[in-house]
């Protein structure tokens, strides 16, 4: 007798169906698994044997063969433990086969039969709905995550015996449900606010422009000038994500195993700040078993790179393509995986190795050669992909000691939401994150200039030596500045402000 059970495996951030076929034949006791299993799947035989016995069931003393189809896709992780165990019990007629065809099953087994959580339950629930299954059986801790998907029953089980009794109809388990609307009401209460920042009005204005158009930004300033403080508060002024963005972000965190138990949906924009010692695989993803990197974990949110020149050159260079395409592809000999990576890059750096080249109160100890070598760690092509370069000067005492708070994040976010709304109306709801994502045809259509503005930008390109890519960045930023003012046309003062945000990389570098 052969039993087939539907399960799934993760490729990228999506699940793909896997048929778990179980056959028990007469012969010497043997347990074999075929179908490109990885080491975790091969080792499942000992976990499954102990879990079945410790749950009070008989493990067959015959030849057990497990086939994971299709055979040309590598099967990874311990999520096949539960479907294999249920399949063995079904062949032994301990589990009635009637309900097996209606449910997708996944979960890791402990030796005592308890079911542990697995990554990717959200993607598996979407797959179950797509394939027309009635429901999905998952570990209890994954049930809130999977229940976000409507149109499919989510059965959370804590023990192998619970699954057996549910499938036999002896002990019903109520499908787990969540209120999706309530999940979005949990807008995070951030412990910081833009009102906490004293001074730095120009830098705050640049961050507002960057947030309104989803532009990348580089802050240059002396140590202690407030670059990190400003970057940490950027997420407090970004608009709330849409449900589709939240689902996509949650998929990434679920596959990476970073989804918090109390947060079944990542309903806020992520903020990732990797250390400068990170490897290129840690940043873009990879490894023997490919996993999302920091740039994918920052999808729909902010990637903050502090002390930018301290990152290794090869690590920074791998950012160039994802910054343009909004995705990263990891190629292996047997498979190529693409992860989404549409993030807003916020970088910070000192102007020189000692940090005081631009500080009027402290003397810089660096030689011209040291400064040139330090700044040369960031390539010109990478700088061209950063829309805004802004100086963050040291704050004077009278600004720090001022009692009046600055403008709150809530007020700034209101203006940004209005600007984003204008952009969505302009682009017709095609999923573009902001003006930073405009194509060449969009720029020609929405960034037309009058005669004065054309003369202004021609003069700027001649004097500053801006590249073609920098030219398009200026137009995109100017379009965002006009949107913040509610203006349908780009005027000369919008363009002038946008050009100022490109001056730093030419005057400093």
Secondary structure as UniProt FT lines:
FT   STRAND          2..11
FT   TURN            12..13
FT   STRAND          14..25
FT   STRAND          30..34
FT   HELIX           39..42
FT   HELIX           44..54
FT   TURN            55..56
FT   STRAND          63..69
FT   TURN            71..72
FT   HELIX           80..91
FT   TURN            92..93
FT   HELIX           97..102
FT   STRAND          103..105
FT   STRAND          108..109
FT   TURN            111..112
FT   STRAND          114..116
FT   TURN            119..120
FT   HELIX           121..130
FT   TURN            131..132
FT   STRAND          135..139
FT   HELIX           140..146
FT   TURN            147..148
FT   TURN            150..151
FT   STRAND          153..157
FT   HELIX           160..168
FT   HELIX           180..185
FT   HELIX           194..196
FT   HELIX           201..213
FT   STRAND          217..220
FT   TURN            223..224
FT   HELIX           227..232
FT   HELIX           234..236
FT   HELIX           243..255
FT   TURN            256..257
FT   TURN            261..262
FT   STRAND          271..272
FT   TURN            276..277
FT   HELIX           280..284
FT   STRAND          285..286
FT   TURN            287..290
FT   STRAND          291..292
FT   HELIX           294..297
FT   TURN            298..300
FT   STRAND          302..305
FT   HELIX           308..310
FT   HELIX           313..317
FT   HELIX           319..325
FT   STRAND          327..331
FT   STRAND          336..340
FT   STRAND          344..349
FT   TURN            357..358
FT   HELIX           368..375
FT   TURN            376..377
FT   HELIX           380..384
FT   STRAND          388..391
FT   HELIX           397..400
FT   HELIX           409..427
FT   HELIX           435..437
FT   HELIX           440..446
FT   HELIX           451..464
FT   HELIX           468..484
FT   TURN            485..486
FT   HELIX           492..507
//
